[in-house]
Amino acid sequence: MIRRTSKLLVATSLALAMVALPTTAQAQEEADTAQLSAQDLVAAMQPGWNLGNTLDAMCCSEGADETAWGNPRVDSTFFTDIKAEGFESVRIPVSWGNHTGPAPDYTIDPAVMARVQEIVDMALDADLYVMINIHHDSWQWVKDMPTRHDEVMAQYNSTWTQIASTFRDYPQELMFESINEQGFEGSSGTEEDHRHMAELNSSFFDIVRTSGGDNTDRLLVLPTLHTGADPVHMDALAAEIEALDDPMLAATTHNYSFWPFSVNVAGYTTYNEEVQTMLVENFQSQVDTFVSKGVPVIIGEYSLLDNYDNKVERGEYLKFFEHFGYLARTTGITTMWWDNGTHFDRYKREWRDQEQFDYISTAWTTRSATASSDLVFVDASDKVTDKSVTLNLNGLEFKDLRFGNSTLKPGPDYTLEGTTLTLKAKLLKRILGDRGVGTTSQLNVRFSDGMPWKLNVISSEDPVIEGATGTTDSVLIPAAFNGDRLATMESVYADGSGAGYHSWTAFPEFWDDFKPDYENGTIELTKRYLNSITDGSPVSLTFHFWSGKTLQYTVTRDGSTVTGVL
């Protein structure tokens, strides 16, 4: 690689050029030795994005390359497109183990190292900050550190020695992260886990710092145990960072929200006040533990968990992303969106869900208002009545309400009292036309700034389900949703205890335990759920719908046969 001049140094040179100096040569000399602090460098990385399922896709089978999990090879224009979407940094997870030779040298395949280097060069040339790491190796072989300590450390140290040597002369825009989401098997508990984590981070630090070149003051990013934000893990990392006594260190954690909300289990169907408070406390604890003490924080991965767009109601997950972006902006914590190809279509070079990205990118600069729901149900056959939602203004002001290109009129079409927006019956009848079951229409609530909030007005009737028979592999309950949508399912035995895979709760996990099929008119009880209920003990189900309607059902397992009745 021909070493690029750091864009940070270029910026410094320009600044120095504006100051009276004896000679141009002196200005250039001072510029060449200038360096941003860790805090300024991390701030400049906001916002960030992950090249997930690419160089970490090499982890899981011999000969696997970056296309193994369905994404195309990175080309010279890819990072330019990412930069154009507003991102300032990219995290490039790399899994090395399957392309590493045997002990004692643990030599990384030169072709793999060259490809990693090529991709890093592409990202830097696109004017992005770049972070590389050791990724899925964490659960492939580093996890065995408690039982194979010397072998694991030998391979880990060799891997970082080779990475540090390869990239020793790269500019400040490249940074290293020691490892990803590290946990351990066979340890005696958290205290031992923290010792192993500290040893990995310390060894990584020593290897990079003594490797020379620009590695002597490169930003090094240290994760907590599991890369979690639990106070006990953050406190342990804070102690490590204090002991290392190096100004060019950053802490990193991950955030996939409160797990029950992220996967819709235990009745957490909405981004309610409890879940919001947890996110606020999560950010504040990182500020208190690290940022307030001069240690910048990078949330190296954030999102909701896989398949959340099927599990979590759309308006509720948009609220999470909006709030997350606001907290990142107001706390000064840098965030890197996890994307394994789910969000940015790397073939078409476009967002699979443009509106979701618009919420995320808008939060980089301002807030967006939301509402208590994005669903408004209107009875398809009974008398239409006014419907109300509560606006979450988030510091903004209501601007207007629109239907298509028409601005609706306060009074005859809607009223706003405080934060209560009431849609008048005449408006609802007009926009739903013949009010056929399942007819939908959309209103846009616009505010003084940020994204408009979409209200999906739906003509519906009471849902209906029927009896069904199946096996423990699957039961398909016939369902006429009649425009309604399933929010959650309650599942209890006669004594009131939870029935299902997660027996600690009465509300099983959406999609993994039960799933609606609106097109084909069924609610499936899945193999996982059915095999977890007690043979011969009837289970009372309550299906909760977003309209507020509920339906009762009973399921009984008899060996491998399952029967459901009203």
N, C-alpha and C positions, 0 to 999 in steps of 0.2 A: 504493500500500500504506500502511495505517496501521501505523506502526512498532510492533512488539511490544517490551515491556520484556524485556530479556534474562533468561532463567531463571537465568543465572549471577549477574546483578546482584540478582535477587530473593533468591537464596540468601545473597548477601553482606549484603543489607539485614537479613535475619532474624538473621544472625550478629551484626551490629553492634547490633541492637536488644537483644541480651542483655548488651551492655557498657554501663556507665554513661557516658552522654554528656550534655553540657550541654543539648542540645535535640534534638528529633526532626528538625528541619530540618537540623541538622548531620549527623546519622546518614544522612539521605537523600542529602545532598550527597556524603558519602564513599562511599556505596554506588554512586552513579551514576558515580563515577570509578574504581571497582574493576574489575579485570580479572584473569582467570586467566592464569597463565603458559602458554606454548606446551605445556610438558610436562603440566600439569594438564588443559589443554583437550583434548589428544590422548588422554590417559588416559580422560577422560570420554566419549570417542567409542566406546570398546570395549564391545560388539562392533558391527561395521558391516556393511552390506549394500549391494549395487549394484542400481540400477534400470536394468539393462542392456537393450539392444535396445528402448529407448523413445525418448528424445530423441536418442540416437545413431543411431536408425533413420532419421532424417531425412537421412542423409548421402548416399544412394546413387542417388537418382533425383529428377528435378524433381517437385516437388509432393508428395513422400513426407512422411508425417507419422508420429506416434509409433506407429501401428498397422501400419506397413509390414512389420514382421518378426513379426507374429502375436500381439502383446500388445494388450490393450485400452487405451483411454485411461485415464489416471489420474483418479480421482474423489476427492471430498472425504473418503471413508472409507478410502482405500487405505492411507495411511501410518499411520493409527490401528491398522489390522490388523497392519502390520509392527512397529510399536512393541509391540503386545501379544505378539508372538513373542519379545520380549526384546532387540530391537536398540535401540541408543542413537544410531546415526548412519546416514545414507544417502548414498552417493555417487551423484550424478546426472550421468552422462556426457552431454555435449551436442555434437552436430556441427553447425557453423554454416555451412559453406562453400556448400552448395547453396541457402541462404536469405540469401545476402549479395550485395549489388549490386556493380556494377563499380567499378573505380578511377576517381577517386582516393579516393572516400569510403568504399567498401566498406560501405555501410549495411546493417545486419541488418534483415530484414523485421520491421516492428513487431509483426505478429501472432505471429511466432515468439518474439520477445523477451517479449511479454506472456504467452505460454503457458509459457515457461520460468519467468518470475516467478511465475505462478499455481501451478505445481507446487512451486517452492521454498517459497512461502507455505504450501501444504498440509503439506509436510513439517515446517516449523518449527512450525506450529500443532499438529502431532501430538507436539510436544516432542522432536523429533529434531535432532541436529546434522546439518548439510548441507554437502556439498562438491560444487561444480560445476567444470567444466573446459572446455577445448577438446579434443575427443576424436578422432573419425576424420579430422578435418582433417589430422592428423599424416601419414597416408599418402595423403591426397588432394592436398594442395598444399604443406604445410609441408616435406615431404621434399625438395622441389626447391630448397631454400635454397642449396645449393652452386652451382647454375647460374642461379638467378633470385633472388639474394639480396635486392635492393632491393624487388622486387615482393612477395616473401614477407613480408619484415619490415613493409612498409607495410600489408598486409592483416592480419597478426598483431597489429600495434600498434593498428590501428583496431578490430579485434574486441575486444581487451581494454579499450580505452578506452571502448567502448560498454557492455561488461559492468560495468566498474568504476563507470561513471556510474549505471547502472540500480540497482545494489545498494549504492551508497555509504553509505546510511543504515540498512542492515540490521544486526541485532545480531551479537554475537560468535559465535553458534552457526553462522553461515554462513562458510564458508572457500572460498578459490579454489585450484585446482590448475592450474599453468600449461599443461600439455599432457599427452597420453597416449601412452606407448610410442613416443617419437619416434626415428626413424632417418632417415638421409639417403641420397639417391642422387646419385652423381656426385662424391662427395668423394674426397680422396686417402687417407683412412683414419681411424683412431681419433682421432688428434690433432686433425685438422680437425673431426671429428664433435663432439668435446668443446668446441671453440671455438664451434661453432654452437649447441650445447646451452646453453652458458653465456650466449651472447648472448640467446637466447630467454628464459631464466630472468631475466636481469638486466633486460631490457626490460620484461617482465611486472612485475617488482618495482617498477621506477621508475614505471610507469604507474599501478599500483594505489596505491602510497604517496602519490603527488602528486595523487590524484583527490579527496582530502578526505573529510570525514565520518568514518565508522567504518573506512574503508579505511586510515587512517593507522596503525592498529595491529591490523588484521585478521590472522588467521593465514593465511599464504601457504604453499602446499605445493609443493615443488620436486622434480621427478623426476630420476632418473639417465637417462643415455642408454639408450633402449629400455625404461626403467623396470625395468632388470635389476639384480640384486644382485652382478654381477661386481665383484671388488675394484677393478679399474682404473676402472670407472665410478663406484663409490661414492666413491673417493678424489677423483675430479674434482669431484663434487658437493660433497663436504666442503670442498674448497678454495673453491668458489663461495660457499658459505654463510659461511665464515669471512671472505671478502672483503666480503660484503654487511653483516656485523656488525649484525644485526637480531635481537632476541630472539624475535620472533614468526614464526619460520620452522620448517617441518618438512620432513623428507625423505620421499620415497615410492618404493617399489619394488613389484614384483608377484612372485607365486610360484605356479607351476603344477607344482611338484615337479620332480624329475629327469626330463628328457624321456623317456628310454627306459622308465622305469617308468610314466609318465603315459599313454603310448600302447601299452605292452606290445610293445616291440621289443628286439632284441639279447639276448633271453633274460631280461629283467628282469620275470619274472612275479609276483614277490612283493615285498612291502615289507620287504626284507631289511636286514641290518645295514649294508651299504654305503649303501643309499638313506637309511636313517634317519640315518646319520652325516652325509651331505650336507645334510640338512635342519637338523640341529643346528648344523653349521658355518655354514650360511646365516644363521640367526638370530644366532649369536654374532658373525659378522663385521659385522652391522648394529649390534649393541650396541657393538662395539669402535670402529666408524667414526663412529657418530652418537650413540647414546644415552649412552655414557660421557662424551661431550663436551658434554652438555646439549642435544642436538638430538633431538627426538622423531621416531619413525618410524611411518609409516602404510603398511602393506601394502595398497595401494588395491584390488588384486584378488588373490584366491587361490582355487584349486580344483585339479582335474585338468583336462586338456584335453578338448575336445569329444568326446562319445561314449564317455567313459571307462567308463560303466556297461556298455557292451558289450565293451570291450577289456580291462578290468582285473577280475580276480576280486573278487567283492563283499567278502569278508572282508579282502582285502588293501587295498582302497581305504578301508574303514572304519578300518583301522589308521592309514592316513595322516592322515585327518581328525582322529582322536583325538590323535595325536602332535602335529600342527600346532597344535591348540588348546592343548595343554599348553605347548608352547614359547612361544606368544604370551603366555599368562598368566604364565609364569615369567620372561620377558624384559621384560615391560612394553611390548611392541610392539602397536600397535592394528592390527586386521585387518578387512578388508571383503570379505565373500564375494561372488564374482562370480556373478550370477544373471541370465541373459537370458530367463527364463521357464521354464528347464529344471527349476528346483527348486521355486519357489513358484508354484502355479497361480493366475494373477492373475484368472482368471474365477471359479474356485470358492473362492478365498482359502484354500487349504490346501496342505500340502506334498505333492508327488508321491511322495516317499519319506520318510515320517515317521521311520522308524528312522534314516536317515542324518542328518536334522536333529537327532534326539535325541542322537546321538553328538557332533555339533558343539556343540549348546547345553550339553550336560553338561560338555564340556571347558572351558566358561567358568568353572566353579567347582571342578571336581575331575577326577581321572583316571578312566578306565575300563580294566579289564584286558581282555586279548585272549588269543589262543592261537596256536600255530604254524599252525593252519589252522581254517577253519570247515567243512571237508569231511571226512567219515569214510566210507570205502567198505568195504562188507561184501560178500563173495562171495555171489551169489544162489543158487548150487547146491552149492558145496563146504562143508566144515565151517566153522562160524563160530568165529573166534578172538577173543581180547581185542584191543582197539584202543586205542592211546595217542596223546595229544596233549600238547604242552608248553605250560603256561600262562605267559603274560607278565603277571605280577601288577602291574607298574607301581606298586609300593609299597602295594598293597592286600592283603587277605587273602581266601582262598577261603571262601565261606560255605556253599553247598550246590549240589547238582545237581538239576534238576527236569525232569520229563517231564509236560507239560501242567500240571495243578494238583497233581500228586503230587511230594512231596519224596522223592528216591531215597535208599537206604540205603548208607552206606559199608560195604564188605565184600562183600555179595552183589551189589550193583549196580555199584560202582566202587571204586577205590582211589586215594589221592593220596599219592605219595611225592615229597617236595620239590615240584617244579613239574610232575611227570609225572602227568597224570590218565589213568587206565586205565579204559576202559569194559569191563565184563565181558561175556563171550560170551552168558551167559544174558539179560542186559539187552538186548543187541543183537537177539537172536532174538525177545524179547518185543515190543519196540517196532516191529519190522519185519513182524510177522505172518507171512504166507505167503511173504515174501521174494521176491515177484515182481520181475522185472527192472524197475528204475526206481522201485521203491517208496521213498519217502522218509519220514523221521520227524525230529523236531527235539527236541534237548535244550537246556536253558538252564543255563549255568554262571553262578552268581551270586556276587558278591563283596561285600566290606564297604562298597563305595561304587560309584558309577558305573553304567554300563550292563551288563546281563547279556550274556555272549558266547553266541551261538547256534551249536550244533554240528548241522550237517545230515548225518544218517546216511542213506546211500544204498545200496540193494541193487543190485549191478551185476555184470556179467560182462565178459569181454574184448571191447573194441570190434572191429568188423570193417569193412573198407573193400573196395571193388571197383575194377576197372579202369574207365576212362572215356575218352571222346573228346569233344573240343570244339574251339573256336576260340580265338584270342587275345583274343576278347571275354569268354570265360568258360568254365571247365570245372567241372562239378558232379560231384564224386566221391561215389558212393553210399556211405553210412556208416550202420552200425547202431551207435549209441553205447552201447546196452545199459546205460544209466544213468550211464555215464562222461561226463566233460566235457573238452573240448580246452583245454589250457593254452598250447601254442605249437607252432610248426612250424619244423623245422630244414631248411635248403635249401642244398646245396653242389654244386659241380661235382666232376668226378673228381679234380682236384688239391687238393680241400679248401677252395677259396676260396668265399666267399659268393655265392650266386646269387639275384638278385632286385633289386628297386628300390633297396634299401639294400645295395649290394654290399659294404660295409665290415663287415657282420655276417652270420653264418650263420643268424640268426633274423629272418625278415621281420616286418613290422608286423601285429599282430593286427587283423583286420577290414578294413583297407585293402588287404592283400595276400592274405589268406585269411580265411574266415569260416565257422563252423559254423552249420548250421540244424538244431537238435535236433528240431523239430516235423516237418520234411519229410525228415530223414535224409540230409543232404548236407554235404560240405565244399566250399565254392566257392573255386577259385583265381581271383582277380579279374583284370580287364583290365590294371590297373596292373602287377601281378606278372608276368603272362604276357608282356606286351610288353617286359619288362625282361630276360628270360632270353635267352641266346644261342641263335640258330637252329642246330639240329643238334647241340647239346651236351647230352647227357642230364643231368638234375638229380636228385640223390638227395634224397628228402624223408624226414624222420623226424617223425611226428606224436607229440607228447608229451601225455599225458593226466594229469589231476590225480590219478588213482589210482596213478600211477607207471608205467602201461603205455605201451609205445611201439609204433608200427607203421611199417614201411618201405614206400616207394613210389618210383617213378621216373617222371619227367615229361620228355617230349621234345617240343620245338617244331620243326615242319617248315613253314616259311612261316607261314601263318595257321592251320594245323592243329596241335592239341596232343593228344598221347596220353599217358595215364597207365596204368601197369601195376604189379602187385604185384611 
